[in-house]
Amino acid sequence: MRQTGAAVAFYALSIVLLPVSLLGYAIWVVKLRAAKPSGVSTSAQAPLSARWAMHNFGVREDQAANRLLPVLPGVPWLGMRLAFWPTVLAHRVTGYVPKTFRYPFEGRIPPQAEASARVTFFDSAVDRFLPAIDQLVILGAGFDTRPYRLPQDTPVSSFEVDAPKTQAVKRAMLDKAGIDARKVTFVPADFEKDDWLAKLADAGFDPGRPVLFLWEGVTVMMELACVAAWLEV
């Protein structure tokens, strides 16, 4: 009953504040359309937005996501605050967390909740294998923040492999947000043209040491033949 009451109060407050959210999204869309193309897919922002929301709902600690989202190209500070503030405020007043952002995700996963739900799976994989690996490689890293959530004293070497334009923007934004990326090795590679594994090795990756590869939310945007070629590697 208490959970039901919290949910009712949460959605009631969200409805009252809906005009504020809509204004924020309108500002965001206008800014996005007016901004100069950065070469980065807007779909890369969706998982980061999900992690930002989880952090602000208090269900998943991710200071890097919290600091990175506001400084991304095409994300206006005012629009972001207006879009998200009512939902975060409703949570803080009622204590209710929408199912989409609960951690771990509960039940059947609808398409609109995929970016949030899959975080659970990949975080669990990192937690499970971290004690046994020396290297963490994130393929198609986008704005993934997992390397910046690892314990400060971890001996694991992190590598991010991604398209050159996306990676250049991310590195600039990490610096702008004041996020320490010195323990991460960035490997720019076009997966459909370059030998990304060779580039990874040139950057210091050791195939003879224990490694965990993460490949999140990338395959749906690639040709099947390219995905198969990756898996054969």
Beta strands, then each sheet from edge to edge (+ up, - down):
strand 1: 135-139
strand 2: 157-162
strand 3: 184-188
strand 4: 211-214
sheet 1: 3+ 2+ 1+ 4+
end
